[in-house]
Each structure stands twice: as C-alpha cells, then as structure tokens.
Amino acid sequence: MSVKYFLYFIVTIIVIWSLDSININAIFKKNKIWQARVFYFFLAISLIYLVTNCIYDLYESAIIV
C-alpha cells in the first residue's frame, strides 16, 4: 500500500502544477470566485484519484504478469 501513497503524493503535485496553467476564471461569470474554487478543488481531487488508480492498476497488472 505504500506504493499507492507515494503515487498519490507524486500525482497530486503533478495535477496541481498542471491545473495551475489553466485560467478557469474565464469560464465562470464575474464575482463567482467561490464557485470557481469549488470546481477547481473537485476537478483536482477527481484527476488525482483517476490518474493514481490508473497508474496503480497498471503497476499491479505488471506484477501479476
């Protein structure tokens, strides 16, 4: 399980770094700061979860083979 925690740590850094380049404020209406922050938070959590589990599943299947 320590491999998965390590993956979560690395993927979190990469996802936050990559989402930092997107200007999501242009998508939202003016003065909707909290909605943009909540969207950004859930988008980051979703991407972190999906990418980590994808990499971990590939890792697990490589060990079995």
C-alpha positions as CSV (number, residue, x, y, z in Angstrom):
1,M,0.0,0.0,0.0
2,S,3.0,2.3,0.4
3,V,3.3,2.4,-3.4
4,K,-0.2,3.9,-3.7
5,Y,0.5,6.6,-1.1
6,F,3.7,7.5,-3.0
7,L,1.7,7.7,-6.2
8,Y,-0.9,9.9,-4.6
9,F,1.8,12.3,-3.4
10,I,3.5,12.5,-6.8
11,V,0.3,12.7,-8.8
12,T,-1.0,15.4,-6.5
13,I,2.0,17.6,-7.2
14,I,1.7,17.0,-11.0
15,V,-2.0,17.6,-11.2
16,I,-1.9,20.8,-9.1
17,W,1.1,22.0,-11.2
18,S,-0.8,21.3,-14.5
19,L,-4.1,22.8,-13.3
20,D,-2.2,26.0,-12.4
21,S,-1.7,26.7,-16.1
22,I,-5.5,26.8,-16.8
23,N,-7.3,30.0,-16.4
24,I,-10.7,28.7,-15.2
25,N,-11.8,32.1,-14.1
26,A,-12.5,32.9,-17.8
27,I,-15.1,30.1,-17.8
28,F,-17.1,31.4,-14.8
29,K,-19.2,34.6,-14.5
30,K,-17.8,37.6,-12.8
31,N,-17.7,37.6,-9.0
32,K,-18.3,33.8,-8.8
33,I,-15.0,33.2,-7.0
34,W,-16.2,30.5,-4.6
35,Q,-17.9,28.5,-7.4
36,A,-14.6,28.6,-9.4
37,R,-12.6,27.4,-6.3
38,V,-15.0,24.6,-5.5
39,F,-14.9,23.5,-9.2
40,Y,-11.1,23.6,-9.2
41,F,-11.0,21.6,-5.9
42,F,-13.3,18.9,-7.2
43,L,-11.6,18.8,-10.6
44,A,-8.2,18.3,-8.9
45,I,-9.5,15.6,-6.5
46,S,-11.1,13.7,-9.4
47,L,-8.0,13.9,-11.6
48,I,-5.7,12.8,-8.7
49,Y,-7.9,9.8,-7.9
50,L,-8.3,8.7,-11.5
51,V,-4.7,9.1,-12.5
52,T,-3.4,7.4,-9.4
53,N,-5.7,4.4,-9.7
54,C,-4.9,4.1,-13.4
55,I,-1.2,4.0,-12.7
56,Y,-1.6,1.7,-9.7
57,D,-3.7,-0.8,-11.7
58,L,-1.1,-0.8,-14.5
59,Y,1.5,-1.4,-11.8
60,E,-0.5,-4.3,-10.3
61,S,-1.1,-5.9,-13.6
62,A,2.6,-5.7,-14.5
63,I,3.5,-7.5,-11.2
64,I,1.0,-10.4,-11.9
65,V,2.4,-11.0,-15.4
